[in-house]
Amino acid sequence: MHPDVVRDAREIPIHKRHGDSFEGTDLGERLERLDAGHVIVTGMVTHGCVKNTVLGALKRGYGVTLVKATSEVAF
């Protein structure tokens, strides 16, 4: 995680080893327990992890919102 990003204490991190955050993690199971049908995705490498996670979510039937950061955003 980028050092300027502050995680809320209620958030549960997902430690991943693949570009798709669903691959090799329990993210899908966690979302199922929450009865989630939609995910919001953002990240630092759009052509890598962000793209793969969005595609993984769509493949699993989730609706997806992709958040775009601009250079005007300050951490």
FENTAJO-V322478 format. One record per pair of residues at least 6 apart in sequence whose ideal C-beta (glycine too) atoms are under 6 Angstrom apart, sorted by the first residue. I is the first residue (numbers start at 0). J is the second residue. D is the distance in whole Angstrom. If there is no record, write none. Layout:
i & j & d
I & J & D
I & J & D
This chain:
i & j & d
3 & 74 & 4
13 & 20 & 6
13 & 24 & 5
13 & 26 & 5
15 & 24 & 5
16 & 23 & 6
17 & 23 & 5
18 & 47 & 6
18 & 48 & 5
18 & 51 & 4
19 & 51 & 4
19 & 52 & 6
19 & 55 & 4
20 & 26 & 5
20 & 52 & 4
21 & 27 & 5
21 & 55 & 4
37 & 62 & 4
38 & 56 & 5
38 & 61 & 5
38 & 63 & 6
39 & 64 & 5
40 & 52 & 5
40 & 53 & 5
40 & 65 & 5
41 & 66 & 4
42 & 48 & 5
42 & 49 & 4
53 & 63 & 5
56 & 63 & 5
57 & 63 & 6
